């Protein structure tokens, strides 16, 4: 997963009269509109320290390129320079963050210090100071979203447009730091938020989990809930995990039990014990929400009138408005057929729905298989990170890639043993490898870890193809994080196929797959809505304390639950929707998962009956178009939730009949 830092536009020091006369004096009518757009962008970013009006005029006249062939050559040079700058900065960051992200012995304070250092921190500032950014902006200015969507199949025009995005915004004067420090602190906080499950006790003093089980919040806790459907004693375990999650959200969890095996903890009563004797421990308080405030206050420094971090995230990063996102989320959450899906789950479990059933996993093909058996297979196959890396070509072969392409792609991906739950880190230059970070205990990779690793591998394949096989470097990647999530889900769905345990293409299996997708999207839409509303509240209450934020997040979570989940679950005032760790270390990222699942459904529909590997490579090679253009190019259809809701309607109707 990646976070894009945006920079606010400064007020410009060039007079309107100078800008107007400069454009009027330009003597090439066919290029006047292009010249005017570039001049206005540069004027809006120019400062007194960059020169007076006369220097601004000279710069624009001397730097604007009028020959199309020269412009093409200059574009290629700039692309090469940026690939080096971005690529080597990313390589440096990988090394500087190595010991806090990869499990290679103990962490020291110096490791955290280097992790917080961003080698590319002052890059944009420097490029504005030496006027490189002005040169690029003058000749390759930012163009509006609607114009991008009208570019069609003109790949060079798309590449020019993406170069125009690079220096469209300038860091405000006087802010020498970025939000990287806050993100680094949040990442360290989350990556070490482990719960020692073997130290949990219930009201009878019984321990339900293996002594050596350690689960990272929220990912592993959520997956533990998923794994216990249909297992003996599974319901009691799920209820206990839910209690742990609720204590995390409320911050009533004792501080000393986090990432520490010393104490026994009863998450129901919140009592703690040392050597069997009661001991009083202080709650975490509001530390979780202090981390959120850190992110908010950092990002708020880059706001300008009429645009804040929420606007930048959706309008610029995701290239879809906040209003459209919220409408899509709430529209889907109100889908009436979801109540019928809930009824199906009740019949399958033989009990009323409980809050943790937002993660019901019983529709998946793997739900009919014993997870312990699956873990035996994955542990034997992947005892360590090296074994997984060596098997990457075989995984690709299983998915239908040719031997040459399997070796080509796998050679450009490295596997690291992660401290956290795992993530994918893409390379930024050809010559570097993408990183697949996954947590593999000494006993080998269990099934939950394997399932996550396949998801991250999907990211890596996308990252590799959309970098190495793209026609223009400026088009490398995908439209936004939602798209790379969708592509990762496409891979993750095939995890059992990779193990040689797939199959199940009958009508019933397809119906179960639709139910699974619909329920999964139901869960993440609510989580995403809580995240967005939290940020809306922060902007309305910028001086809030961590304690006030905690209370508000819990209120928002209850409200979203009561509006969209209580009618299905029959219970009210649950706060579980606020448990996701992304709220702390990946601001506003969660809606990318919702979009990812919508995109995934459309892609899966398109891929059915087609050559999976060939189509995946074709789709990945589109690169970073806008969401609308990318989806049309991939499937021939616009991005919409309607295909999923229409299919769900058919499935629940058939189930009802």
N, C-alpha and C positions, 0 to 999 in steps of 0.2 A: 504494500500500500504506500502512495506519495501524497504530500501536502504542498500546494503551490502558494507561495507568498506573493501578494500583490502590493503594488506601491501606488500611493495616491498622487494625483496630478497637482503640481504646484500652480500658483497663480500667474505666471508669466510676467516678465518685466518689460516686454517690448510693447510700444504704444500701438493702439489700433490703427492710427494714421500711417505708421511705418509699414505695418502689414498690408494695408490697403494699397498704398502707393507701390510697394514692391510687386504685388500681384498685377496691378494695372500696367506697370512698366514692362512686364514680361512679354517678349516679342514673338513667342511661338504659340499661336492660337490652338493648335492641335494638342498641346501639352499643358495649356493654361490650367485646366481643372486639376490635373495631377500636381502641378506646381503649387497651386493654391492650397490643396489639402496638406501637402508636406510642410509648407510654410506655416500654416495655422497650427499644425501639431508642434513644430519646433518652437514657435512663438509662445505657445502655452506652457512650455517647459523651461524656456530661457530665463536666466536670472541675471541680476546685475553683475555678479561675479563672472559670468560668461562673456561679458562685453557690453558695450553700449549699442544703441540702435544702428549706428553706422557699421559696426563690426557684424551685427546680425545680418544686415543687408549684404555685406561682402561675402559672408559665409554662405548664404543661400544662393547668391548668383554664382559663386565659384564652385559650389558642391553639387548642384543639381545636374543630373545626368540626362542629356537629351538624346543620346544615341542608344537605340534599343539593344544593339549587340554589346556595346560597352556595359550597359546595365545588367545584361545576362552574365557577363564575365565577373562583374563586381559582386553580383549576387552569389556566384559560386565561391568567390574568395571569402566573402563574409561567412558563408555557411561552413567553410573549412575552418576558419578561425573559431567560430562559435563551437563547432564540434570539439576542437581541441580544448577550449576553455571549459566548456561544460563537462566534457569527458574526463579530463584530468582532475577537475575539482571534485567530481563524483568519486573518482578513484581515491583521491586523498581522504574524502569523507569516510569512505569504506574503511580505510586503515585507522583513521582517528577514532572511529566508533567501534572498532573491532572488539575490544575486550568488554564492552558493555552490552554488545549484541550477540557475540559468539561465545559459547561456553568453553573457555580455555583457562580454567583455573579461577582463583579468587579475583574479585573486583577490588580495586583500590580507589582512593579519592582522586588520584591523578588520572585514572581512566575516565572518571566522570568529567573532569576538567577538560580533557582533550575531546571528549564526546561533545561537549557544549561549544567547542570552537568550530566555526563554519568557515572553511577556506574561501568560499565564494561570497562571503558576506558583503563585501564592499565592491563587488564586481560592477553592478549597475552604476553606483555612484562614480566609480573611476571612469567608466565609459562616457558618462555625461560630462565629467570634468575635462576629459581630453577631446570632447566633441565627437567621438565615434558614434555615440547614441544619436546625436543630432544628424549626423550624416546618413545614418540608416533611416531615421524617421523622416527625413526630407525626401529621400528617394523611394522608401518603402513604408509609407505611412499606414497606420491602422485603418482598416475599412470596416464599416458597420456589418453587423451580423447578417442583415438581409442581403447585402451585396455578396457576402461570402456564399450564402446559400444559392445564389444565382450564378455561381462560377461554372457549374456543370462539370464537364470532364476536362477542363483546361488545367492540367496538373501544374504547369509552371505558374499560372495565376494563383493557384492555391498556395504554392510554395512562397511566392511573393507576399501573399496575404499573411501567412504564418510568420514570416520574418517581420512583417509590420506589427505583429503583436508583441515582439520582444521588448521594444523600447517605447511602447505606447504610454507607459506610466513612469513617473519619476518619483524617487524616494523624497519625502518632504525634507526640507532643509533643517539641519540640526538633529536629525535622528541617525546616529551612527551605527545603531544596532538593528537587528531584525528580530522577528519573533522566534528565531531559532533557539535562543536560550530557554524560553518558556517551553517550547516543544521538547527540547532535550530533557528538561527537568520532568516534564510529564511522562516522557517515554521511560525514564529511569524509574519513576514512581510505579508505573503500570507494569513494567517488565519484572519487577520483584514483588508483585502483589500475589504471593502464593498462599494458599490455604492448606495446612497439613491435615488432610481428611482423616488420617488414622488417629488423630488426637481429638476428634469430635465425639461427643457422647450425647445420648438422648436422655429423656426424662427418667429412664430406668438405669442410667449409668452405662448403657451398652454402647459398644463401638460398632458401627455398621460398615466401615470402610477398611481396606487393608492398611496395615500400620505404615507402609512406605508410600502410600498414595499422596502425592502433592499436586494440587490443581491450581492453575493460574486463573485469576478472575479477569474477565468474565468467561473467556473462551472455553477453558477446560471445564468450568462448573456447568456451563450450558450443555456441553457435549456429554458430561456425566449424566445429566438428566435424560438426554436423548438415548443414551446407551442402556438405560434401565427399564425401558418398556418391555413388558413380557417376561421379565426375569424375576426369579424368586427373591423376595425381599426388595425388589426394585422400587415399589411405591414408597416405602419408608425412607429409602435413600433419596428419592426425588423430593420428598417433603422436607428432608433435612437440608438439602442443597438450596431449596427455595428459602428456607429460614436464613441460611448464610447470606444469600443474595440480598434479602430484605435488610439484614443488619449492615451490609455494605452500603446500600443506598441511603439508609438513615444515619449511617456513621456511628451506630451504636456498637459496632464490632470492636472488641477490645484491641487497642493498638498493639499490644504485645503478642497477640496470636498471629499477626500478619507476618508471613515469611519466617515463622519461628516454631519449632517443634517442642518447645519446653513445656507449654501449658496444655491441659485438657480444657475443652470449651464446649459448653452446652448452648447451641445457638437458639434454642427455644426459650430458655430462661435467662440466657446471657450470663450464666454463672461460669466461673473459671476455677481451675484446680491445679495445684502443684503437688505432685506426689500424693494424690488422692485427697488433699486437704484444700478447703475453699480458700481462695485468695482474691483480693479485690484488685482489678486492673482498670485503668482509665480507658474510656472509649476513644476511638480515633478522632471524634469530634466533628470537624468539617474540613479535614485535609484534602479530601477528594475535591471539594468545591473550591478550595483555595487554588488548586491547580487549574481549574476552569477559569477562575478570575485572572490568573497569570496570563493565560492565552488571550482573554478578552482585552485586558489592558494593553498588551503588546500590539494586537491587531488594530485596536482603536486608534493608535497613534498614526496610522496610515489612512485614516478617513479624510474625506473632503466633503464640502457641502453637497448634499444630494446623493452621496454614495458612501456606504459603510461596508464592513467586512461581509455582511450577508449579501449585499448587492454584488460585491466583487466576486464572491464565491459562485453565485448562481449566474449572473449575467456575463461575467468574463471567463471564469474557470470552466463552469459547466455549460455555458452558452445556452442557458434556458432560464427563464425568469423564476424568481422565488414564488410568485403567484401561480405560475403554471405547475411548479413542483408541488405546492401545497394542495392545489386543486386535484392533481393526480392522486396524491396520497389519501386525501379525505374521500375522494370519489370512490377509490377502491375499498377503503375501510367500511364504507356504507353499502357495499355489495350485499344484497339480501341473501344470496346463496351461501354466504359464509356461515350463517346460522345453521344451515343444513349440513355443512361440513362438520361443524361442531357436534351436531347430533350423531353423525356417522362415527366420530371419534368416541363419543359416549357409548355407543353400542359396541364398538370394538374393545374398549377398555372395561366395560361392565360397571362403570361408576360415573358420577357427575364430573364435569370438567373442573380441574383445579388450575390455579394461575400458571403453574409451570407447564401446562399443556399447550401454551403458546409455542413450545418447542416440540410438540408431538412429532415423533419420528416413525410412527408405525405404518405409514403409507409406502415407505421406501422398500425396494426389493431386499435390502440388507436387513430389514427388520425381521425377516423370517429366518435369518441366520444368526447363530450364536456368536456374539461379539468376541467371546473368549477364543473361539475357534479361529475367527478371523485374525485376532491378535497373534495367535500362535503362528499363523502363516506369515504375517508381516514381520514379526520379530525374527523369524528364521531367515527371511529374505533380506531384511534390512537391519542388521545388528548395529550399524553405525552409519554416519553420513557418507563415508567413502563408498559403502556398498550401494547406497541409493544413487550416488553420482554415477557409478559404473553401470547401473541398470537403466539410466535414462534413455539410451538408444533403444533398448528392448521395449520400454514403455511406449515409445513413439512408434515402433514397428507394430506393436499390438493395436495401436490406434489407426493403423493404415498408412503411415508414412513410409516412403520408399527407404531402402537401406542407406542410400547416399544422403537423403534429406535428414534422416534420423541421426546419422553421425554428424552432419553439418550443424544441426541445431543443438544437439546435446553437447558438442565440443565447446559451445559458447555459453554454457550454464555451469556454474559451480554450486556445490551443496555445502552449506555450513551448519554446524550444530548450534542451534539458537539457544539463548538464555530464555527468551520469551516463547510464546506459542508458535511463532513462525511468521515469516512474511517473505515477500519477493521484492528484491531491489534490482531495478533495471540498470543496465549500463547506459552511458550517455555518449559513447563514441565507439566506432567500429574498431575492434582490437581489444576491448575489455569484455569481461563476461558478466552476465546477469547472475545474481546470487539467489539461491533458494535456501532460505533459513528455516530450519525445522528442528523441533525439540526431540531428541532421541535419547531416552534414558539408557543406563548401562545394560538393562535387560533387553534392549532392542526396541524398535519402533512398534508401538501398539497400533490397533486399528484406527483409533481416533486420530492419532498423530499422522498416520498414513493418509487418511482421508483429507486432512488439512494440507499435507504436503502435495497431494495431487492437485488441489486447488491452486496452491502457490506455483506449482509447475506450469499450470495453464497460463498464469501471469508471465512466467519466464519465457514460454514459447512465443506468446504475443510480443513481449519485449524484444526478443531476438529477431523474429521475422520482421517486425515493424521498424527495426533499426538497420539490420544488415541487408535486407532485401528491398528497401524503399528506394524510389527513384530520386528523391530530393531529401537531404538530411532534415530540412526544416519541416518536412511532413512526417518525420518519425514519430511513432506512438499512436495513440487513439484519441478520439475527441475529448474525453474526460475520464475520470476514475470510474464512473459507472460502467463504461464500456469494457475496461480491462477486468472489472469484477464479473461482468457477464461472461466474458470469454473464459475466465477461471472456473466459473460454475459449469460451463460446458464440459470442461475436462473433469471436474470433480464428480460429475454425474456418472462418469465412466470408470470409477475406481474399481468396481467389482469386475468389469470387463478386463482390466489390466491384470487382475489376480487370476483370471481364467474362470470366474464364477458369475459371469453375466448371463445374458439371455433374458427371456421373459418379454417377448415382443407381442404377446397376445392382447386382446381388447381389454381384459381386466387389468393387466399390468399397465397399459397406457392410461386407463382411468385412474388408477392409483397414483400414477405419476402426476396427473393433472391435479388431483386432490393435494398431493404433497407440495407442488409448486404454489397452489393457491393459498394454502395454510402458511407456508413459509413467507410468502409476500405479505400476508395479513400481519404476521408478527413484525417484520422489519419496517413496514409502513408506519406502525404505531411508534416504534422506537425512533424512527426518523422524525416524526412529527414532534415528539417530545424534545428532541435535540434542537429543531428549528425554533420551537416556541421558547425554549430556554434562552436562545440568543436574542430573540425578539424582546424578551423581558429584560435581558441585560442592557440592551440599548435604551430601553425605557427607564431603567434604574441603574445608571452607570456607576453610582457610588455605593452599590449594595455590598454588604459584608458577606463573607463565606457562609455564615450561619443563615443569613437572610436568603442567600441563593439556595442553600440546601432546602429550606422550607418551601421555597417557590418551586424548585424542581420536583419535589415530592407532590406538591399541589397539582402541577401540570401533569405529572404521570397519572395521578388519580383521575384527573379530569378526562384525559385521553382514554384511560381505561373505562371510565363510566360511560363516556359517549359512544365508544366503538367496540368495546369488549364485554362489558357487563350484559348487553342484550344477548350475547352468545354464551357467555360463561355462567351467568346467573349470580356472580359475586361482584361486589363493588369495592372501590377505594384501594385497589392494588397498586403498588409502586414499582413492580418488577420491570416495567418498560424503561426505567432510568438506570439499569444496571450496566449498560454497555460501557466498556472502557474507552471506546472511541471518543466519548464525550469529553474525556480528559486529554488524550494525547493526539487526537485527530479532529480538530474543530470542524463541525458541519459536514463531516465525511459520511455520516450514516445514510443519508438519502442516496448516496452512490450505490449502496447495496440494493435499495428498492428499485432504482432504475436498472441496475445490473440484472436483477431477476426478471424484470419486464423484457429487457433486451434479450436475455437468455432464452426466454420462452419463444420469442419471435425467431431467434436463430435456430433453436431446436426444431421448430416447425419447418423452417426452410431447409435445414440439413437432412431431414428425414428422407431416406431413399436416395440421397446423393453421396458422392465420394467425400467422406468426412475430412480426411487429411487435405485433399486438393482444395476443397472449398474453404477450409479454415485458413490455409495459406493465402488463397486469393483475397479473402476478406481482411486478413491481417495486413496485407500489402496496401490496402487503401490508405493507411496512415491517418494522420490527424486532420481529418475533415471536420466539419461541424456535425453535431449529432444527427440532424435531419438528413444531411447529404450522405453521411456514412451509412445510416440505416437503409436509405433508398438504394445505395450502391450494393449493400450486403444482401438484402432480401427483396428489393423492389417495392417495399411497403414502408410507410411512415411509422415512427415510433408511437405506440399506443398500447394501453392496457386492455382495450376492447377484445383483441383476439383471445386473451386468457379468460376474461369474464364470459365471453360467448361459449368457449369450450367448456368452462366450468358449469355453465348453465345446462349444457347437454348432459354432462356427467351426473349431476345431482338429479336431473329429471329422470335419467335412466335408472339411477339408484332408487329413486322414489317409486318408480313403476315396478 
